[in-house]
Amino acid sequence: MKKRILDVLEFEKIKQHLSKYMVTKLGTEHLTTLTPTNKYQEIEEALLETEDGMTVLRLRGGIPMPVLENIKPHMKRIEIGAMLNGLELAQVGRVLQSVLEIQSFFDDLKELEIELHRLYEWSDKMIALPDIARVIKRSVDEDGCVTDDASSELKQIRQSIKKSEQSVREQLDGIIRGSKAKYLSDTIVTMRNDRYVIPVKSEYRSQFGGVVHDQSASGQTVFVEPRQVVDLNNRLRQHQIAERKEIERILAELSNEIAPFRHDILQNAFVLGKLDFINGKARYGKEIKAVVPKLSSEKKVFLKQARHPLIDPDKVVPNDITIGDEYQAVVITGPNTGGKTITLKTLGLLQLMGQAGLAIPADEESVIGVFSNIYADIGDEQSIEQNLSTFSSHMTNIVSILDELDENSLVLFDELGAGTDPQEGAALAISILDRVGAIGAYVMATTHYPELKIYGYNRAKTINASMEFDVDTLSPTYRLLIGIPGRSNAFDISKRLGLSPDIIEQSKQIIDGESQDLNEMISDLENQRKMTETEYLEVRHFVDEAENLYLDLKEAYELFFSEREKEMNKAKKEANEIISKAQVESDKMIKDIRQLQLKTGDSGSVKEHELIAAKSQLADLKHDENHLSENKVLKKAKAKKDFKPGDDVMVEAFGQRGSLIEKISNKEWMVQVGVLKMNIAESGLTKVVPEKEEKVRVAHVRGDSGGSRRSVNTQLDLRGKRFEEAIAEVDQYIDSALLAGYPQVTIVHGRGTGALKKGVQDYLKRNSRVKKYEYAPANQGGDGATIVSF
C-alpha cells in the first residue's frame, strides 16, 4: 500500500496505539514493519495468528511474555569475537529462559487440547538451550552482576575482599574513636580513589602520616589514608584487581560458550518477538472490542456494525457498510457534518487493518476483501505552496488515482466534483465514476449533487446511500442508510425554525418539478424504510418466541420418550425376573423327569428334544432390556440375513450349530441340530460360515421303534485341538452325553500349558447340568483328564 493512503486513513495512529501492548523490543520491531499486504495467503495467516492470540487471551489471559531487550546487536558482537558484558549476557539469558517458559506454556495448551491454527507452529520453531540458560542464570544476575557462584575462584577472592575491607574498617574505626579523633573534621570513614580514608583537619594532616588523596573545596579538610592502613588498602586493591580479572575471564568464557549457538538464539529472539506481536494484536483487539473478520477471495466487503477505532467508543455510531457483493459503486449523499467522511474513512481504515492481519472493531460475521491497492481523495487538499485551489488539488489527486487504478482496487472519493460550478462538478463526478466502473474497480463516493442520486438509480451495480437526518431534533443521527439517497432538509429545517409558510411555499414553486418529485420520492422511501424496520422488529419478536417454543417442545418431547423408555425397561426387567424364576422351576421339573425316565427306562412319554423345545419357548419370553441401544444394531444385522435351505446357522437359544431344512412360515424355520429336527423362530438364528471339515455326529437318539439308546463314547479326547475348537466340541459332547443319559463322562485335555484344562473346567463350572467335576485317578490320566458327573 502507498504511504499516502496510510497517512490519509491514519493507519500509523493504529500502530501507535498498538505499540502500547508490546513488551519486548523485538515485538516492537515486528510492529514497525507492519503494513497492509495484498497477498491473500499472507493476510489469511496473519488473521489466523490474531485469532489464535485472542483465543489464548480469552482462555488463559494471554501469552506470558516477559520484558525482553533486542539482543541482535549482542549476537553481532559475538560473531566478530567480542566479549559481552554482564548486562548483555543477562539479557541473552533472559531470552533463553523465556524460551523454556513459553514452550512449557504451549505444552500445557496442547495437553488441554486447545485448538490453535498457527501458534503451535511458532512455538515449535524455538530451539531450547537449557544448559546454556542454566549456566548464564547461575553466573549472572538480572542486573548483569557476576555472581559468587560463577566460579569457585571468584567466590574465594570476594571472601578475601570482605576480610580485607573488615580489617581496614576496624583500623580506621579505632582511629576515629581514639585519642586522635579531635583532629578529624568528621568521625566517618569514606572512600577516595577506591581507597578507604578519613577526613582530617588540614592543619593536622601530619598527625596521621600516610597519603593525602583529596581535599575539600574550602581546603579546610583533607582526606588522608593513615600510615597503618596503607598496606591493608594495598592488599584490598590487589584482591579487587584479581576480582576484575576473574570476572573478565568468566564473561569471556560465557561469550565463547554461546557463540556456536548464536543463530539459534537469534531465531529464538525472532519467534519471541513474533509471539509478543501476536499477543499485542490480541490485547489491542480486546481493548477496541474487535473481531477477526472473514476473508473473501471475491473482494466482497460486509462490515457489520463497524466503528472507527480512533473515535471515542462512547460517541461513535456503528454502521453496516457493504460493497463488492451486488454493488460495485456506492454513492452517499446527505448534509454536511452528517458522517459521510467518517463512513469513508471507517471503510478504508478497517480494510487496511484487515489486510494487515489485525482484528477490526466490528461485529461477528464481518467480511473483508483483498484489494491490490486502496486509493482515497479525502479532505481539503488545498496547497498554497503549489498555488493550487481546492478543486485543482482534488483533480490532481484524482488524475493520479485514475492512472494507477486496476480492477482489484478500492477507491474512496470524498465530495467528488466539489469546489467548482455545480453543473460542471456533477458532470465531472458522473464521468469519473463511469471511468472507475469501466476499469472494474470498487468505489464509494460522497457528494451533494442531486444528479448523483439519479446516477445511483440508473447505473448497473451502483446503489445510493445516505446519512440519516432527524428533522425533529435538527441534527444528524450518523446512521448509514443503504438504498436511500439523501434528501434536502432545508424546507423542513426552515419551517421548524419559524420561517413564514408563505416563503417556504414560494420556494417550493421556484425549484423545478423534478427536484421536488425527487425529494418527495426520497421522503416516501424513508417512510417505507421506517415502516419496514418496525415490521421487521415485530416479526423478529414473533420468530424469537416461536424459536423458544420450539426448543421447549423439543426438550419436552425428548423427556417424554426418555421417561417412556425407562418405564418400558423397568417393566421388562420385572417380567424377566418372573421368567427367570419360572426357568429355575422348569429346570428342576425337567431334571426330575429325566431322573424318572432313567429309573423307569421309559422315554416314550416325553422326548428329550421336546423338553429342550419347551425350555427354549420359555427363554423366548425374555425381553431385551437395552433395546434402545442394541436393537438398532440387531435390526441392521438381521436385515442383512438371507436364509436359504442348507445354510449353516447358530441356534442362539441352545448355543448349537445347525442346518436349515425348510421355511415353515415367514418367521420360522425347521432346523436340523445334530439328529434333532425342531422349529426355531428366525430371530433366534444367526448365519455362520460353514465348517471346512465335516463334523462327526456323536449322538443318536433312539426312535419310538426301539434300537440302541446310546452310541456316544464315554470319553472325549481333546489333545492337539485349538482352544476355541475344543470348547465347542466339549459343549456339543456334553449335550450328546446328556441326551444319551450318561451319569458321568471323561474329558481328556492333557497337561500342556494348562490353558485348555482351565478353559474346560471354566466351561463345566458355568454349565448348570454339571453336578461336579474332578481330576481322574492317577492310573486314568491324573490331572490330564477330568471326570464329569451330571
N, C-alpha and C positions, 0 to 999 in steps of 0.2 A: 504494500500500500504506500502511496505517496505521502511524504511527510506533511504536505499541506493539508490533506484531508484529516490526518491525525490531529493537527493543530486546530482546524476549524471545528471538529467534533469533540475536542478536548479529551482525546484518549490519554494524553500524558497525565492529565489530572487523575484519571483512574489508576494509573501506575503509581502516582504519588500516594494515593490512599492505600493502595495495595502494599506499598513498601513498609507501612507501619506494622504489618503482620509477618515480616521476615525476621528471623532471629539469628541467621547466620550470614556472614559476608558473602559466601558462595551462593546462597539463596538470593541475595540482593543482586549478584552478578546475573543469575538467570533472569531476574525481573528486568534488568537493564536491557537485555537483548530481546525482551518480549515485543513482538509486533504481530499484527494480524497477517495470516497467510491465505493464499487461495488454493492450497493443495488439500484436497478432500481427506486423504488418509491422515495427514498431519493434524488437521483440525479434529478429526474423529478420535485419534489417540489422545490429544490434549484434553478433549472434553471427557473422555473416559477416565483420565487421570484425575481431573477435577471431581468427577462423580465419586471415584474411589476415596479421595480426600474427604469429601463431605460425608461419605458412609462411615469412615473411621472416626471423623469428628462427632458424628451423631451417636455411634455405638461406644466409643472408647475415649471421647474427649480430645481426639486428635493424635497425631504422631508426636511422641515425647522428644522434641528436638531441643538440644542444649544450645547455648550460645557458642558459636564457633567462629574463629578468625579465618581469614583467607591464607592458606598455607602454600599456595602456588609459588610465591617468591622464596619460601624456605626450601622447597624442593629444587628450585632453580639453583640456589646456592649449594645445595648438596651435590647437584650434578657437576658443578665446576670444582668440587673438592673442598669447599669452605666448611667451617665448623659452625654449627648452630649454637646460639646462646641458650641459657636455661629457659627463658620465657618462650622462645621459639620451639624448643623441644617439648615444653609443656603443652603448647598449642597443637603440635603434631600428636602427642599422646592423647589429648582430649578427643581428637578426630578418631583415632584408633579405638579408644574406649567407647565412643558413641556408636561405632560400627557394631560392636558386640551387643550393646544395649538395644539398638534398633532391630538387629536381626532376631534377638530374643523376643522383642515385641511382636514382630511379624510371625514368628513361630507360634506364639500364643494365639494369634488370629487364625492361623491355619488349623490349630487344634480345635478351635471353636467353630470351624467350618464356615467362617465369614467369607462370602464370595466377593472377590475384587477382580477388576479387569486387568489392571496394569501394575499395581503397586508390588505384588509379589515378584514380578519380573525385575523391578528395580532393586528390591531387597536382595534378590539372588545375585545381582551384579556386584555387590560389595564383597570384598575379599578380607576375611577376618585374619588379623595378625595378633593373636592373643599373647604370644611370648614377648614380642617387642612392646606391646601395650603394657604388659606387666612390668617389664624392666624400666620403662620410662616412668611409670607411675611410682615405682619404688625409689627411683633415683632423683626425680624432680617433682616438687610440689606444684600446686596450682599457680603460684605466683612466679614460678621459674627458678626458685631457690633449690640448689642441690642439697638433698637430704643426707643425714648422717649414715643412712643405710645404703648409700650409693657404693661405698667401698669400706672395707674394714680399716684401711689406712687413713681415710678421711675421718672416720669416727675417732680413731686414736689421736689424730692431730687436733681435732676440736676439743677432745678431753684435755690435751696438753695446754691448749689456748685458755681454757677455762681455769685451769690450775694457775697458769702464769698471771692471768688477769686478777685472780683472787690474791696472789702474793703481792702484786703491785698495789692493789687497793688496801691490803692490810698495812703495808708500809706507809702509804700516804695517809690512811685514816689515823695511824699513830702520830703522824706529824701534825695534822690539823686538830688533834685533840690533846697534843702535848704542850710543852712549855713554850714552844715557838709559835703557837697559834696567834700570839699577839702581833706577829709580823705579817700576818695574812690579810689581804683585803676582804676575803670571804672564806668561811670554813667549808669549802666544797672541793671535790675532785672533778676535774674536767679534762678535755682532750684537745690537743693541738698537734697537727701533722701526724695523726694516728698514734700519738703517744700520750700517756697519762701525765697530767701536770697539775700544779696548784697555783692559785692566784696570790702573788706576793706584792706587798707594797714596794714601790720602785726603789725606795731608799734602803730597803733591807734585802735586796737581791743577793748580796754576798753571804747572808746568813745561812743559806742552804746549799751553796755551791751548785754543781751540775750545769745544766744547759738552759738558756732562756730561749723559748720557742716563739713567743709573741708578746705583744703589749697592747694595752687598751688604747682607745682613741685619744684619751686625755693624757696618756703617758704615765699616769699615777700607779698603774698596775702592770706587772709583768707576769707572764705565765712560765713558771720555772719547773723543769724536770729535776728534782733533787738528785744529788750525787748517789744516794743509796738505792735509787730505783732505776738508775741508768742501765745497769746490767740486766735487771729484770725486764725492763722495756725492750732491750735489745733481743732477749730471748723470746719475748712475746712476738716481736716483729718477725723473727725467724720462723716462728710457728705460723704466723699469718701468711708469710710468703709461701711456705710449704702447702698451706691450705689452698691458696690460689692456684698453685701449680697442679695440685691434685684435682681440683675442680675442672681446670682446663683439660686435664687428661681424661677425666670422666666424660666431659662434654664431647671431646673429640671421638672417644670410643663409641658413645651413643650415636653420634653423627655417622660414623662409619658403619654401625650396625643397621641403620635404616636406609643407607644408600642403595643396597641391592633391591629394596622394595619401594623405591620412590614412585615408580609407575603405578603400582598397586595402591599406594597411599593417595596419589593424585586421583585415581579412579574413585576411591572411597570418598574423597572430598567432593568430587563432582556429583556422585549419587546422593550424598547427604544434602548438598545444595539443592538438587532436584527435588528431593523429598520435602525439604523446607519450603521450596517454592510451591509445591502442590499443596502442602499443609496451609500455607499462607493464602492461596487461592480459595481453599475451602473456608477458612476463617473469615475472609472478606465476604465471600458469598453468603455466609450465615449472617453477617452484620447487615447486609443490604437486603436480606430475605430473598435471595436469588435462587434460581433453579438451573440445572444443566439442561439446555434445550436439545430437542431432537434435531438431527441434521438431515436436510433434504438435498438429494442429489439433483433435483429438478428446479432448484432455485425458488422454491415456494417458501414464503415467509408468513408466519402467523404468530404474532406476539400477543399473548393473552394477558390482559390487564398489565400492560407494560408500563414501567415507571422510569423516569430519568434518574440515574443513580447519583447525580450531583445536586439534585433538588431535595430540600428537607422532606423526609418521608411523611411528616405530618401535614405537609402542604401540597405535595404532588398529587395530581389526579390521574389514576391509572386508566389506560385506554387499550382497547383491542385494535391492533394495527396489522393489516394484512396486505400483501401484494405478491404477485407472481403465480397465483393459482389460476383464477379465472380472469384476472385483470393484470395487464402489463403496465398500465398507467393509472395513477390516482391523482385527481385534481381536487385540491382542498380549497374551499372558499370560506369566507367568514370575516367578521370585523377584526380590526387591529386589537392587539393585546388579548386575543381570544385563545391563543395557544397553538397557532398553526406552526410557528417556527420551532417551538419545543417539540411538537409531534415529529417534525422532520429530523430534528437532532436526536430524538429518542430512537427512531428507527435506525438512523445511521450509526449512532454510538453502540447500541445493543448488537447490531450486526457486526461491528468491529470487535466488540468484546467476545462474541461467539466465535468469530473466525480466529481469535487469539487464544481460544481454549478456555475462556473464563465463563463462570456462571453469570446469568443475566437476571436483573430484577424484573421478573415476570412470574406468571403462574405456571403450574404444571401443564404439560402438553404443548408448550410453546415450541415453535419450529423456526429454524433459521435456514437460509440458503447459503450457497458458496458462490460468491461473486469474484470475478477476476480482479475487479477494482471497484472502488466506490468514489464517486465524484460529488462535489457539493458546491453550490453557489448560494451562500447564506450570509446575510447581514449586509451592513453598509460598507462597501469596499472602496469608498471614495479615497483617492490618493492625491494629496496636494503636491508631493514630490514629482509625480508623473504628469501633473496638470490634467488629471482625468476627472470627469464628473462621475456621479454615482452610476448613471446609465452606462457611460463608457467603460467604467471599471467592471461592471457586471458583464457587458458584452465581450470584453477582452477575455474574461474568465470563461464564459460560455463557449467562445470560439475555440479555446484550447481544449475544453472538455469534448466538444464535438469532433475535434481532430483525433483524439485518443480513444474515443468510445468504441466498444465492441458489444456483441450480443450477450456477453456474460457480465455486463456492468450494471451497477445500480447508480442512478443519478438523482440528486436531490436539488430542486430549484426552489428558492425562496423568493416570492414576489416576482415571478417570471414576467419580463417585459415592463417592469415598473421604471419610473424615472423619465418617461417621455410622454408624448401625446397619447392619450388613452386609446384612440382608434388604431394608431400605428403600433402601439405597445401590444394591444390584444392580437393584432395580425401577426406580429413577430413571435409572440408566445405560441400561437397555434402552429406556425410554421416550424418552430424549434421542436415542439412536441411531436409533430409529424416526422421530422428528421430522426428523432430518437426512436420513434416507433418503427421507422423503416430500417434502422440499424438492428433493431431487435432487443435493445437494452430495456431495463426496467426503470421507471421514473415515477417519482412522487413530487408534485409541484404545488405551490400555494400561489394564489392570485386574488385580485379584487375584481378583475374584469368579468362582467356578466357574459361576454361572448364565450368564455371558457366553460361556463355552466352548460351551454348548448353543446360545446365540443364534447363534454363528458357523456352526453346522451347519444350523439351521432357517431362517435368513433368506436370501432370494434376494440374489445379488450381494454376499454377505458371506463372508469367509473368516477362519479362525483362523490365528494365527501365534504363535510363542513364541521366547523366548531360550533357547538350549541350556544345559544344566547338566551338568557332568561329576561324576557321583556318586563316581567313584573318587578324584578329587582334591578333592572337596567345594568346587569353585569353578566359576563361570560361564565359558563359552567366548566369550561375547559374539557368538555366531553367531545370525543370524535364521533361523528355520525356518518357511517359509510352508506353510500347510496343516496344521500340527500344533499343537494347543493346548498350553500349558504344564501340567505336572502337579506336584502337590505332592511334594516330595522329603523331607518331614520324617521319614518312617519309615526311608528308606534312610540318611539322614544320621545319625539316632539310632543305628541298628544299627552303622554304621561307627565311631561314637564310643564304642561299648561299652555301650549301654543294653540291659538284660536283654531277651531274646527274648520272655519272658512278658508283659512290659509292652507291648511292641510289638504282640504278637498280641491282647492285650486291647483295645488302642487301635483296632485294625482292626475288632474286633467292635462297638465303640461307634459308629463312624461309620456312617451309613446305607449301604444297599447300592448306591444309585445313585452316590454319590460314589466308592465302591470300584470299581464297574464302570467309571466314567468314567476313573479313574486307570489301571486295567488296560488299557482301550482305548487311552489315550494312550501307555502304555508299549509296547503292541503296535505302534502306529503308528510310534513311534520306532525300534523294531527293524526294521520293514519298510523304513523310510527308509534306515537304515544298510545293509541288505542291497541295496536298490536302488542306493545310491551305489557300493557295491563292484562290483555287476554292471555299472553304467554305466562305471566306470573300466576294467573288464576289456574290455567291448565297445569302448570308445574306443581301447584299445590295439590291438585287432584291426583296427579301422577305419583307424587310422593306418598299420598295417603293410600293409593292403590298398591304401591310397592310394599309399604309397611303391612297392609292387609294380606298381601300375597305371602310375605315372609312369615307372618303369624300363622296363616293357614298351612303353609308348608311344614312349619315346625309341629303344629298340632297333628297333621297327617302322619308325619314320621313317628310321633309319640304314640299315636293310636296303633299303628302297625307293630311298633316295638312292644307295646304292652300286650297286644293280641298274641304275638309270638311267645312272649313269656308265659302267658296263661295256657296256651296250647302245649308248650313244652312241659309245663307243670302237670297238666292233665295226663300227658303221655307218660311222664315219669311215674305217676301214681299207677297208671294202667300197667306199665312194665313191671312194677313191684308185685302187683297182683298176679301177673302171668308168671313171674319168676317163682312165686310161692307155689303156683299150680304145677310148674315144671318139676319142682322138688318132689311134690306129692306124686306126680306121674312117674318120675324116675323110680320112686320107691315101689309103686304099684307094678311097674314093668319088671323090676328086679324080682319081686315076689312071684310074678307069673313065670319068669324064667326058671326060678328055683323049683316051682311046682312042676313045670314041664320036665326038668331034668330028673326029678324024683319019679314022676309017673311014666316018663319015656314017651309021652304023647304030645306031639306038637301040631296036631291036626286042627285043634280048635282055634288057635291064634298063631298065625305065621310071624316069624321074626321081622320080615320086611313090613308087615302091617303095623307092628309095634313102632318101628322106626318112622314109617309114614305118619302115624298118629302123632308121634313126638314132633316131627317137623311141622305139622299143621299147627301145633301149639306154639312152636317157636315163631311161626309166621305172624302170630298175633302181636308180637312186639312192635312198638312204634319207634321210629328214629327220632331221638330227642334233639338232635342237632341238624335237623333237616334244612334249617335256614342257610347254614354254611356249607353243608355237604351235598344236599340234594341237587344243587346246580351242577356240581361236578359229576354226580352219579347219572343224572339225566343226560348230560352231554355224552358220557361214556356209553350209556345204554342206547342212545340214539344211533351210535355207530355200530351196534350189533346187527349182524346179518346172518342169523342162524339158518342152517340147512341140514337135512338128514346126513348123518355120517360125521358131523363136526365133533371134535373133542371139546368137552366142557368141564368146568369145575362146579360141582353141586355145593353151593355155599352152605346150606344147612348141615351137610354131613362132612364137608371138607374132603370129598372124594371126587376123583376124576370119573367121567362117564362119557357115553357116546349117544348122540341124538338119534332116535329111531324114526319118529314121525311127529308131526304137529297135530295135537288133539284139538286145540282151539286157538283163538288169537293170542291168548296169554298163557298157554300151557303146552308142554312137550312131553312125549314119552321118552324116558331116558334109560339106557342100559348102564347100570352100575354093577360091575362085576357080573354075577349071574342074575342079578335082580333087575326087574323092569318096574319102573314106577313113574307116575305122572308128577311132574315138577313144574311150578309156575316159572314163566320165562324170566321174571325179575330175580329169581333165585339162581340163575345160571350165568356163568362167565365163560366166554370163549377162550380156550387156551391153545397154545401151539402143540400140534401132535408130537408125541414122543417118537424119537428115531427108532428105538428098539421096541419090539413087541413085548408087552408085559406078560409075564406068566401068571395065569389065574391060579390062585391058591385056595379059593373057597368054592365049595359046591354045596348047595342046599338041596336036601332030598325033597323030591316032589311028593304029592299025595299017593303016588303009585308005589312008593317004597324005595328000597335001594340003600346004599351005604350012606350013613348020616354025616360022616366026617371023612374028608380026604385031605385035610390040611396037616402039614408036618408040624410036630410039636416043638420044633427048633428052627429058629431063623438065624442064618449066618450073614452078618453084615461086613465081615472083614474085606478090606480092599475097596469099599464103596466110598463115594464122596459123601460129605456130611448131609447136604440137602436131600440127596437121593436116598440115603439110609433112613433119615427121619420119615420121609414119605412112605418108604417101604414098611417101616415099623407101624405107621398109622394104618396102612392097608391090612397088614398082617394081624394087628390087634382086632380089627373089625371081623376079619375072616375067622380068627380063633373064637371070638365071641359067638359068631353065627354057628360055628361047629360045636359049641357047647363045652370047650375045654375049660377045666377048672384052673389050669396053670400051663405056662409055656416057658421055653428058654430062649433068650436072645443073646447070641454070641457077637460081641463087639470088639473083642481083643483089648489089649492094653494100649499100645501105641503112645500117642501124645496125651491121651486121656480126654481129648475133645469129644470124640464120638461117644465114649462111655458116659460123659457128663450130659451130652445132648439127649441120649436115650433116656437117662434117668430123669432129666428135667421134663421130658415129654410124659413119662409114666406118672410123675408127680402131679401133672395137670389133668390126667385122664381120670374121669370120675368112675370109670368101670374097674380101675385097678384097685384092688384091696390092699396089696402090699407088694414090694419087690425087694430082693436081696441078692447078694453075690452067690454064685454057685459054689458048691463044696469044692475043696482043693482037687479031688480026683475027677471033677467035671468041668474044670477050666478056671476055678477060683474067681478072681476079680476080672477075668477076661470075659465073663458071661454073667448075665443077670436072669434070675428066675422070677417070673411074674405070676402072681396069684390074682384071679379075678374076683 
